[in-house]
Amino acid sequence: MAYRISEECIACGSCIDECPVEAIREGDIYEIVADECIDCGNCAESCPAEAIHEGA
């Protein structure tokens, strides 16, 4: 199941460098492209705001 980024996102960019498949898109609140996410969890581990969670 792909990860998702909640409204708690502070758009710091720490997750982008951790994604091995470049499935994260920048914006006011970042977005994970579900079809590209490989469910590795690297993004969630790197998020200082704890804004990334498992689920669609």
C-alpha positions in Angstrom: 0.0 0.0 0.0 1.4 3.4 -1.0 2.4 6.0 1.6 0.6 9.3 1.7 1.6 12.8 3.0 -0.9 14.5 5.4 -1.6 18.2 5.9 1.1 18.2 8.7 3.7 18.4 5.9 6.0 21.4 6.3 7.4 21.0 2.8 11.0 20.7 4.1 12.1 18.4 1.3 13.8 15.8 3.5 11.6 13.0 2.0 12.5 13.7 -1.6 16.2 12.7 -1.3 15.2 9.5 0.5 12.8 8.2 -2.2 14.7 5.7 -4.4 12.1 5.9 -7.2 11.4 9.7 -7.2 7.7 9.2 -6.4 7.4 12.4 -4.4 6.2 15.7 -6.0 6.9 19.1 -4.5 4.1 21.6 -3.6 2.7 23.5 -0.7 2.1 20.0 0.7 4.2 17.4 -0.9 2.5 14.5 -2.7 3.4 10.8 -3.2 2.4 9.3 -6.5 0.8 6.1 -5.5 1.5 4.2 -8.7 5.2 5.0 -8.4 5.6 4.3 -4.6 7.3 1.0 -3.8 6.3 1.1 -0.1 9.9 1.2 1.2 9.1 3.6 4.0 12.3 5.7 3.7 10.2 8.9 3.3 8.3 8.3 6.5 11.4 7.6 8.5 13.0 10.9 7.3 10.0 13.1 7.9 10.6 15.5 10.9 6.9 16.4 11.0 5.8 12.8 11.0 3.4 13.7 8.2 3.9 10.5 6.1 1.8 7.5 6.8 0.9 4.2 5.1 -2.3 4.2 3.3 -3.9 5.5 0.1 
